[in-house]
Amino acid sequence: MALTGRQIAIEMTQKFQGRDWIAALAEQCGQTRDFVEWHLKEDMTPPIELGEAASAMLERADDDFAGLPANTRKLRQG
């Protein structure tokens, strides 16, 4: 089942706290910020390009933080 715009917004907000993920999502899907924001407010499936861009960003979000605790320990020891 595809996520609605609101469900995507909730998931993105949780993963990208403190970041302007809407601008990044708009750039990723090749649409304006207004277009993205409108679709994120709706309880319907967003256009394919927006959904695919959101999925790609969410998949990479986990990779961005992979290994962080190990890196933090190394920094403290240095």
N, C-alpha and C positions, 0 to 999 in steps of 0.2 A: 504494500500500500504506500502510495506517495504521500509525503508530508505536505501539509498546508503551509501557506506563507507564515502564519502565526507560529506554527510548530518549528519551522526553520529559524525564525527570529529568536525563539526561546533557546533553542540549542546553540545557536551562534553566540548569543549573549553569554551563556554559561561558559563556552569554550574560549571566548576572546574578551574577557573582562578587561575594561580599561583601554581598549583599542577601538579605533574607528573601522570596525569590520564591515560596515555598510559601504564605505567608500571603496574598500578592497573588493568587496563582492560586486559592486557596480562595475569596477574596472575589469574584473575577471570575466564577467558575463557580457561586457561590451554595451552596457545600458547606462542611462543616467541615474543619478542618485534618487531622483523623484520616482522614477519607474520602479526601482528596487524597493524603496520605502512603501510605495502604495501596495505592492504585491505582498510585502511582509505583514501588512495589517489585515489581510484578507484570510478568511477561512475557506480557501479554495487552493487547489494545486497551482503553483506559479508556472510561468512559461518554462519550457524545457531548459533553455540556456541558463536561467537563474537557478533552477534546481540542480543542474549538473555542476555549476560553479560553486554552489554552497556545499555540495557533497565533496568536491575536490578539496575545498578549504578545510572542511571538517576532518577529512582523512589526514591531511598534512598537519593539522593542529597537534595531533598526538605525536607525530614525528618531531615536531619542533621542541618538545619537552623531553624527549627520550634521553635518558642518561643524565638528567640534571642533578640528581642527588650525588652521583659519583663525581661530577664536575665540581660541585660545591665543596665536597670534602677535599678535593685536590687543591682548590683555591685556599682553603683554610690552612692547609699544611704548608703551603708555599710561603 
